Amino acid sequence: MNSSVLLCLMVMLVQLWPCSPSTQNSSAQNTVQSFTPVRRVKRGWLWEPLFATEEQISPDPVYIGQLKSDLDKEDGNLEYILAGEGAGSFFYIDKYTGKIYVKQKLDREKKPFYILTAKAINRSTQLPVEPDSEFIIKVRDINDNEPQFLDAPYVATVPEMSPEGTSVTQVTATDADDPSYGNSARLLYSLVEGQPYFSVEPKTGVIRMASQMDRETKDQYLVIIQAKDMVGQPGALSATATVTINLSDVNDNPPEFQQRLYYMSVSEEAPVGTTVGKVSAEDRDIGDNAAMDYFIEADSSDVFNIITNDETQEGIILLKKRVDYESQRRYSIQVKAVNRYIDERFLEEGPFEDTTIVKINVEDADEPPVFTLENYVMEIVEGAMRGTLVGVVTARDPDADESPVRYSIVHSSHLKRLFSINEHNGAIITTEPLDREIASWHNITVTATETRNPEKISEANVYVQVRDVNDNAPEFPKNYETFVCENAVSGQLIQRISAVDKDDSEEGHHFYFSLAQEDSNSSHFTVKDNQDNTAGIFTGKSGFSRQEQFFFYLPILIQDNGTPPLTSTNTLTVTVCDCDTEVNTFYCRYGAFMYSLGLSTEALVAVLACILIFLVFFLAIVTIRQQQQKKPPFSEKMEEFRENIVSYDDEGGGEEDTEAFDISALRTRTVMRTHKPRRKMASEIQSLYRQSLQVGPDSAIFRQFIAEKLEEANTDPSVPPYDSLQTYAFEGTGSLAGSLSSLGSNTSDMDQSYDYLADWGPHFKQLAGMYSSHRTVGD
């Protein structure tokens, strides 16, 4: 064995480094280590430290170490074989001596170590003399990589006026060399460009402010940072990166007006809200820091106003109140611009506001006439004669030349012209008397026009109130329908009356009622004033006779409380009625109507009898015609639609089966009911009706009558179809008079006695007098 070879146990499984402690700090991730020369024996193998320097190249292979077996007697019987990563390509072994050489250039950054396997065999037997063992060849690093700024270029922002030492940003460079071996990966930062405003920390790369800077002077800086490896020693590699540093704005500048005096003008015709002009202040700040508001000092804010345009940062002066050239021709206002947002850090530097003066001249214009009042209110008494003065309107030309003014009234084409105006002095007069009851107020539009410039026109409203006078007498509010019974007693109230007045009373209306002195009927009725604008009409005697007097006409005097008071006579018509315990007002009204036509009771009964006879005759004709039309020309076809039913149990053979039914069976007359001759209708009704006068619908006589009529209708083929309606009227049993039907009226009056009419009550008193056998000649 060659004891002079320095060995380091290198061969282990891939999870361990078989090396001695190094002179540098190591870790599981380190790829390069230096070893203290030592000779070590493992399983019969003798090792030397095996290192290969990266980037090393020469025409001949480079020796990096030797491995031998302690069984090697150097007689050429052993052969060494190398296998594993890079064997034969990067590395090869002298099979006789066990020396290992590097054939190609290595790059530690690509592969920091190689794992190989060593074998030793007997040349004669080709059998291994040592067990196979793995070992590692490490690639030793050299400074062959320069630093790199992976995130370059950098952009950073820092507020302006930041104090010295404020951190701006941090830059970081990386080096691919081995940081655990030598200084190849140890970096040092320095500032190439950016003095004297910025500085950089050498080890961390943190950039800091070196002085306070004003954005309004310069808002962007370009800084160049250099990073060197080898801690900046000679031969170190370096790289640079650019950092763009922007200064963000802070509110450190007040607004400033570029003009200390503004001149503007406005016409006196300009309406409220007109833009007079604009002022502008500049702020060197930007964004919200430059936002400002404009104000007008309070001593002149009553005429002008100012608003802020947030987009242009201008102050817009508006007309707040109409100006008058003749009253004031020039205004001077002071406008202030104030920062909207204040930074308290800079308050000590002064107020963040500025002021300027704005002088505004009022331009003269030809103005329309001006009325002394916008609205005039006038009064006039109703009924005043045509040409009466209502009032005077006044307008003048506000201009310096004071042009004469002409007045006129704007008349509507659809309204009656009730007023006129003097075009020179504005006096308004009536064109005809006014009636307050037609219109209590009148609205007039008056215009004033300049004589020299007719285009200049102004308008004013005139409201004319028509004052009331007592020119309307009171009257009844409606036509009263007053009735008095023949059996009325003295002092009985028959009507309550009231009054209305078209006039207006400030104290409220009060009416007085009385009966006219010349009334010939004053003994029959009296009037009682209730002192509440109503009165009662009372009977003055007991008992009235319709035969003596059917109507009474009472003249009622009504007086108001006006000045002077007015009185009217209103006629109240009182109708005498034949009353029982309950007054039948409708009958009284009907009798009054007939009396007004000049018809007596007898004549009325005669007219009613004629009407009934005519109706009976007309109904008889209609009945005969209906019976003639009931017999159809095709009786056989009509009989097919009778109510008889023939039943067949045959299901039929469908639409084509025409032999299934015998239609002749439906046409046979054998199924018809036997026709029962109809009896004489008039005599039947008369006899049955007389029997049913004192019975109701539930009596046996009435039920027999209904049953016979129903059977006759069912068996008569000439009657209307079976779904027709047969109507039978029953008058009931409540009246003692029975029926007044015209049926059977063709019989002679000699066959009947009308004495029973006297028992029917007061309603049939006159009729009983006409037909009763006990009537007298006086009747």
Secondary structure as GFF3:
##gff-version 3
##sequence-region A 1 779
A	DSSP	beta_strand	40	42	.	.	.	ID=ss1
A	DSSP	beta_strand	45	47	.	.	.	ID=ss2
A	DSSP	beta_strand	51	53	.	.	.	ID=ss3
A	DSSP	beta_strand	62	69	.	.	.	ID=ss4
A	DSSP	beta_strand	78	84	.	.	.	ID=ss5
A	DSSP	beta_strand	91	93	.	.	.	ID=ss6
A	DSSP	beta_strand	99	102	.	.	.	ID=ss7
A	DSSP	beta_strand	113	122	.	.	.	ID=ss8
A	DSSP	beta_strand	128	140	.	.	.	ID=ss9
A	DSSP	beta_strand	154	159	.	.	.	ID=ss10
A	DSSP	beta_strand	167	170	.	.	.	ID=ss11
A	DSSP	beta_strand	188	193	.	.	.	ID=ss12
A	DSSP	beta_strand	198	200	.	.	.	ID=ss13
A	DSSP	beta_strand	206	209	.	.	.	ID=ss14
A	DSSP	beta_strand	220	228	.	.	.	ID=ss15
A	DSSP	three_ten_helix	230	232	.	.	.	ID=ss16
A	DSSP	beta_strand	238	248	.	.	.	ID=ss17
A	DSSP	beta_strand	256	257	.	.	.	ID=ss18
A	DSSP	beta_strand	261	267	.	.	.	ID=ss19
A	DSSP	beta_strand	275	282	.	.	.	ID=ss20
A	DSSP	three_ten_helix	287	290	.	.	.	ID=ss21
A	DSSP	beta_strand	292	296	.	.	.	ID=ss22
A	DSSP	three_ten_helix	298	300	.	.	.	ID=ss23
A	DSSP	beta_strand	304	309	.	.	.	ID=ss24
A	DSSP	beta_strand	314	319	.	.	.	ID=ss25
A	DSSP	beta_strand	330	339	.	.	.	ID=ss26
A	DSSP	three_ten_helix	344	349	.	.	.	ID=ss27
A	DSSP	beta_strand	353	363	.	.	.	ID=ss28
A	DSSP	beta_strand	370	371	.	.	.	ID=ss29
A	DSSP	beta_strand	375	381	.	.	.	ID=ss30
A	DSSP	beta_strand	389	392	.	.	.	ID=ss31
A	DSSP	beta_strand	395	396	.	.	.	ID=ss32
A	DSSP	beta_strand	405	410	.	.	.	ID=ss33
A	DSSP	beta_strand	419	421	.	.	.	ID=ss34
A	DSSP	beta_strand	427	430	.	.	.	ID=ss35
A	DSSP	beta_strand	441	450	.	.	.	ID=ss36
A	DSSP	beta_strand	457	467	.	.	.	ID=ss37
A	DSSP	beta_strand	482	485	.	.	.	ID=ss38
A	DSSP	beta_strand	493	498	.	.	.	ID=ss39
A	DSSP	beta_strand	512	515	.	.	.	ID=ss40
A	DSSP	beta_strand	525	529	.	.	.	ID=ss41
A	DSSP	beta_strand	534	539	.	.	.	ID=ss42
A	DSSP	beta_strand	551	559	.	.	.	ID=ss43
A	DSSP	beta_strand	567	577	.	.	.	ID=ss44
A	DSSP	alpha_helix	585	596	.	.	.	ID=ss45
A	DSSP	alpha_helix	601	630	.	.	.	ID=ss46
A	DSSP	alpha_helix	635	639	.	.	.	ID=ss47
A	DSSP	alpha_helix	664	667	.	.	.	ID=ss48
A	DSSP	alpha_helix	681	691	.	.	.	ID=ss49
A	DSSP	alpha_helix	700	715	.	.	.	ID=ss50
A	DSSP	three_ten_helix	749	751	.	.	.	ID=ss51
A	DSSP	three_ten_helix	755	759	.	.	.	ID=ss52
A	DSSP	three_ten_helix	762	764	.	.	.	ID=ss53
A	DSSP	alpha_helix	765	771	.	.	.	ID=ss54
###
